[in-house]
């Protein structure tokens, strides 16, 4: 299934990204969007913490967040943010003791319907979930925002956080890449591949298609819009090889620039942590994120750069206070991609929970 989905996405991208014929992804007369709505949205299980489907106390994880996913080396990796090994009973929000900036779990579980079981974690010498990237001078924490595999190695995009502000607001020193050549055991920051903290691409979602890596990115915090950049896989460590979407022609063709300042917004709306995946059921791109520093939402994209639909609500902040970071992965679907499984951070218990949603296609009966 993974190979078929990747192949379909490759064909579509080749047609619509100027990699092949340059034809538009949507045929003439097709409706602009096919996602009519979302249904049967519900929590499946708790992924992390002492009360989780799989108790993570043994690796000293009492509270953590984020949990973006990527494939490498035949495994799916879950990347977490600020992690606490001990928390007092009844404690709410982030905090506790035995803090680490980040943590990494892996699994070969391919059935998302009954939760996800981790095969293991990257651990230190005493068996605790290890910190992958330590904080340095001028950093309050280092948060991995997404991972990917390229040229046989593992990479993490991270943001170097300088200051935490009000909810949804923070400042970064930079966004950058770190690399592992030993299956995630150790990581090295790539000092020559960084983006200034005052710009975009401080948080990203990454998809590899047809030999290229696409990065959807936002500035620090959850108040900026989404831009798009790309790089050929062999050139991932060459900052000068990256190209930034600078415009779209009247025929819907993308225009790329070597200047990051030329990057345009493809979604001009306050956006939070994001993930993007090709969906076989719709034959479209999907993005899960936060809109307006509030609700967890899903967008539909006709091409990687758009047009993108108005957001469909997954959960409202008023109904699930403290929600953030709805991360999906293309492998965690059911019914041909009609059902999507995704992780969602809940601030009050400060852990990651597993959720599911059904897509309602426009031409399907109600």
Steps between C-alpha positions, in 0.01 A plus 500: 500500500782741587668441165172551309426827681852626442474411132168680462636809673809490281294491182279786614792712611683433176196623312438804715840613629673552171695180544325336207240628256409806704129423471264612776415237760127576482341422166281760332150485643605326822371659820767713664480297820380147570494497880146586601546450873625287787313234697537264797783695660600337827784406730636147466753484784774676692845458342734628773508526877435266795136445401572437134421200282864408561630642828805717427611530863775243444683745272427790736231666297221630721414789270595601147352659189505527118573155351552571130568184297732394218627178344862389495673163500175303483361666813265786578658749740309720743680822593402669825573840649564613858485185713467457877582178683304577817181694562295539814159337506236732359754735345377686192693668220864460409743449786650254741850371562753291308458729200638435154452723195393216273454123467464241224299175483468248219248238393428241234130499592303546177149471647387843624146396584567386858774752592872477422742279695858620517775244442747714690660836565839655447630473856800601708725271703247463781208427269324836506378658175808690390520866410593513131594867474616680811438869563796733479575860579207730427255211464220415740432181307558332163182359347500261202212600273520219239723218379581331171735250337735610221795330333479215751533725807251646746436871536308714745389854438515687833430845636736666748261670742630822656192614691154363586233771491122493526321185379583452133778761506873433530828617353766284340868550431473291184353194336741234384578140416667229708624168363539145628707234323448231768123435497414787729743419780697825468430828324715778364374847414584614147631848568491596131132416448299750704227760448498826702260510794340820370390324181287202406582124499537495878250213507445273202328197356703293254395267217737325259365462147679400181849571634415836652422606855213744545497713817185684604613753759379765741672760720552456874177473695152444361423841354663483155396358165636206299775514237656223289857408408662203328839337450627199308570214741876477422533874578322503836815621681565783252305806614562671165321219315165574667235673292209701638155530343492860383184501293246305296425585137151555362521142369562373854871434445737549795785751484805442720770734629839449664417789733312395818372857534307448176286220651128570477223384729295210372273519806465854632355420839648446850629141493651271762690171500425326172516172310430438131422174319370381166156340541412217264127510577461860384796511262598822671743636756390537861647722769422470870589797718358773723316800362483842663699381804192307607339203325644178358413495131552322169561669165468345154753597233461452125879521454778536759475879463122512469243610462432399859148476636353678796577304820278211607468479878640194674466632855411839634713645775184571697412129497851369570689775684873497446502297179787544257724319248268271301753278320407234244710256298407357156535140619250538783177483305219250448232431238720613211586829669143589594588475869795701629675434833695779664675597819386802698666666799277577799656775710322437830618139548804597290510185291429382147175324412401297192189611305317406183276672244301397192519705182172584329555528126284745307357244258423247774144474635449651844 
